[in-house]
Amino acid sequence: MGRRIRRVGLGALAGALLGVVSGVGHAADTITFGHVGAPSAIVWPIYIGLDQGFFDERNLKLDIIFTRSSAQVLQQLAAGALDMGDTSALDPVRGINQGAAVAILAIEATPAPFSLLAKPEIKSIKDLKGKTVSVGATTDVARIYFDRMLEANGLKDSDVDALPTDSTAARLAALESKAVDASILSAPASFHAAADGFATLGLAADYVKDFPFGTLDVGRGWAATNASLIQRFMAAYLKSVAWFYNDDNRDPAIRIMSEASGSDVLETTQSYDYYRKIGFFERSATVSKAALQSLVAVLQKTGEIKGDLPVEKLVMPGVTQLGP
């Protein structure tokens, strides 16, 4: 399927190229692509493109490298150990504000796939006052969504005992072991918890609509000499997104992600229907200035960005398609 997957720790990432000869008569160009954790629904279009040959059509091979965090993807992009990757939309803004040599290529997704799940006796978000909730660390995007959901229900962060947890898998484990009263989970973990009897208190997509969830990013050093390669990647990626949204492709799309992630078919089906419902994947490569400004505004509000950060610094001329 034109891919190679490697798992790495915080140490050095190997830069081996895949010497695969494509149908156009010369070795395909390889892109090292970073993603957090393991194959997941967040990068569904990537696996569609691999399965359906959309990257092969453009003489591309992907070397998929898994890291332990979104921040680590950014670090490796800046260091030149990765070419491209997908991250929380806030992480490249943080990195660029601190001088990291990375740029936002495209908005991957706008609505968040998070849901807030709790023990069945808890009936509403307001009932979380005084309860222990498993969320992300203070700078984690999950924490920001959770705080927005609290605020909309008249609560503050100090009204709950927030337990920082670094992944959905860990938050699901904490909830199912009854170590916490509630957890914020992304799909399909949220469906798994609901099937086990936990109550869904709310969807982040219903509360937060003013800033993107995830981005596709590039290292500036690599991108400076690979604009044509990036264009070919985006053409294949957007073809995969369009394929995902085609009603005729529902069953094969579910098969592709179920096989890639090893997820239960029912949970993958629920994820597919949910992602379609909220319009999770962006269909265009054009990055709006308004969306970028909303990200800057979030970090200005938290105090992570002091003063102004022009959105033009977040992108790369000749690489990113910047719109209104």
N, C-alpha and C positions, 0 to 999 in steps of 0.2 A: 504493500500500500504506500510505498514511498516514504517511509518514516523510520526513524530510529529513536528510541526512548532511552534516556539515561537519568539516573537519580544522583543528586550531588548533595554534599553538605555545605558547610560554610567555607570550605577550603577551595582550592583552585578547581576550575572547570576545564576539562580537556577540550581541545579544539579540533578534534579529528573530523575531516571531511568525508563524506560518503562518495566513493568513486563509482557511482552508478551511472551507466550509460543509458541515455534516453533515446526515444524514437527519433529525435531530430538529428542524431548522428554525432553528438559530442556529450561529454560528461555533464550531467545536470548540475545546476548551481545549487549549493546547499545554504540554507539559512538556519542558524542555531536559534531556537525559539524557547524562551523561558516561561514556565507556568508553575504555579504554586501547587504542591502536594502530589496530585495524581490526576489521571484523565478525569475530567469532570464536565458537567453540562455547560459550564461557563465558556468552554472552548469547543462547543458542539460544532460550529462551522469548520473548525480546523479538521476535525475527524471526518466530517462530511466530505471536505475537499480531498482528503487522503483516500477515502473509500471510493469516491466517485471519479477520481483521476483528474480533478480540476487543477491541482498543482502540477501533476505530470504534464498536462496539456501546455503548461507554460514553462516546462523544463526546469521545475523546481523540486528540490527535496528538502524536507524539514527534519532537522535533528532536534527533537523535543527534549528539553532538559528540565527536570523537576527540581524546584528549590523548596525551602521550608517557609518562605514568607514572600509577600509582595515586595517588601523593602529589599530583600535579597536579590530579587529579579532586577530592581533598579540599580543596586550596587554593581551587579555583574554587567549590566548594560553600560554603565559609566566606565567600568574597567576595561571594556572591550572583550570580555569573556563570552558575552551573548551578543547577538546581532539585534534581535527583536524579542518582545515578550508582552505579556498582558498582566496588568496590575490593577489594584484599586485606583480609581481616578484621582484620589487625593495624593497618592505617593509620588507620582512624577512632579506634581506641583510643589510638594515639600522639597523634593530633591533638587529641582531646578532653582528654587528659592535659596538653597544652600550651596549652589554652584555646581551641581552634578551635570556632567556632559551628556544629558539625555534629552529627548524631545517627545512630545505626544504626536503620534502618527494619525490616530483616528479614535473616535469614541466607540468602544466596543459595545457598551450597554448603558442605558439610562435608568430604567426602573430597577430597584434592588430586588433580588430574589429572596430576601429575608422574611421570615415569619416569627412571631413571638409565641412560643409554646409553653404551657404551664401544667402543673399538676391539675387533675380534673376538678378538684374542689375550688380552684381559683377561677372565677367567672369573668373577670374583666381586668384590664390593665390597672385600673384604680385599686384593685384588690392586691396589687403587688407592694403596696406600702408596707415597709418593715420586712419584706421577704428577701431571700437571697436569689440573685439572678446571675446566671452565667452569661457574660458578654465579652466583647473584645477588650483589649487594653485601651487605655485612655485615647491613644492616637489611632486606634483601629477603626476602619470605616463602619464596622458593625456597631461599635459603641456610639458613633454619631447618629446612626439611624435609630438606635434604641433610645437615645436621649430625646430625639425629636418625638418619638412615640410617647414617651413619658410626659413631655411638655404639653402635648396636645390633650392629655388626660389630666392635667392639673397637678402633675407630680414633678419633682426635681430629682436629679441624680442622687442627692443626699437622702432621699426618701426610701431608697432601696440599698441593700447590701450587694454591690456589684462585685462579682468575682471575675477578674480578668482571665480569659481563656483564649488561647491563640488559634483555635480552629473550630470549624463547625463539628468535626468529628469528636473533639474533646468536649464541646458544649453538649452534644447529644449524649455522650457517655455520662456526663455529670447529671443530666436530667433523668436519664433512665435509671441511674443508680440511686435516685432520690437525694443526691448530695446537695441539690439546689431545688428551688421551687419553680424556676422558669429558666428558659434559655432562648436566645435568639439564634435561629437556624436558617440556613439556606436550603433550597431544594436540591436533592430529594430527601435530605435528612429530616426536613420538616414533615414530609409525608410519612416517613418511617415512624416518627414520634406520634403523629396523629393516629396512625394505625394501631399503635400500642396504647391508645386511650388517653393521651395527653390532649389538653384543650388548646385550640388555636385562638389566641387573644387578639391578634391583629396582624395585618400584612404591612410591611414597610412601604410597599408600593402605593398604599392608600394614604400614607402620611407624608411621604417625601417625594416631591416631583420637580424640585428646583435645582438639582445638580446630578450629573452623571454618576453611574456606579463604577464602571470599569473602562480602561483605555488600552489601546495597543500602543506600545512605545518602542523607540529605537535608540540605540547608542549613536551620538552625534558623529563620532569618529568614523564608524562603519557607514552610516547613512550618507556621509559627505561624498563617498565614492561609489554608492550603490543605489542611486535614485531609480535607475531602470529596473533593478531587481525588486525594489520596494513596490513599484508600479505593478509589476507582474504578480507579486504576492497579493496585493490588494484586489486585483482583478479576480484572482482565484478565490480569495476570501469572500468577496461580495457575491460572487456567483454561488458560493456555498450558502450564504445567508439567504439569498433569494430561493434557493432550493429548499432550505429549511421551511420557509413560509409557504411553499407550494402544498396545497391540500393533498395532492396526489402522492406526496412523498412521506406522509405521516408514518406508515409502517416501517419503511426502510430507515427513516431517520431514527426511530425508536430502536431498531435493531443495531444500528451503527453505534449509538452511545451506550446501549446496554452491553455490547461486546467490548467496547473500548474501556469502559469503567468497571465492568464486572458487576454492574448494578442489577437489582431485581427488575424484571421487565415491567411489572406493574408500577413501581416507583418511577422508572424512566418514562413511562407513558404519562404519569401524572405531571412529571417535570415538563415534558413536551407540551402538554395542554396548557400548563400554567405559564410557561415562557411565551407561548403564542398569545395567550390571553392578555398579558401585560405588555406585549411587544418588546420583549427583552433585548433582542439584538438590533443594533442600528443598521439600517439598510444602505446608508450612504457613507462615503469616505470623507465628506465635507465636515469639518469641525467648526461649530459655530463659536464666535467670540463670546456670545452671551453665555453659552454653556461653560466655557473656560472661566469667565468672570465669576460665575456662580461658585466654582470650585475655590477660586481665590478668596471669595467672600466668606466661605465656610471657615477657612483657615485663619482669616483675619479675625473672625468672631471668636475662635478658640484661642487667639493670641499667638499662634504659631508663625504667622506672617505679620511683621511690623511694617506699617506704612503700605505703599502700593507695590504691586507686581504686575507690570504690563503683560497682557495675555500673549502678546507677540513673542515674549521670551519663552513661552511654553511650547512653541512649535518651531519648525525648521523650514525656512523658505525653500521652495523647490522640491520639498518632500511632503510636507503636510498641506492639504487643501483647506485653507482657512476661509470660512464664510462669515456672514453677519452674526 
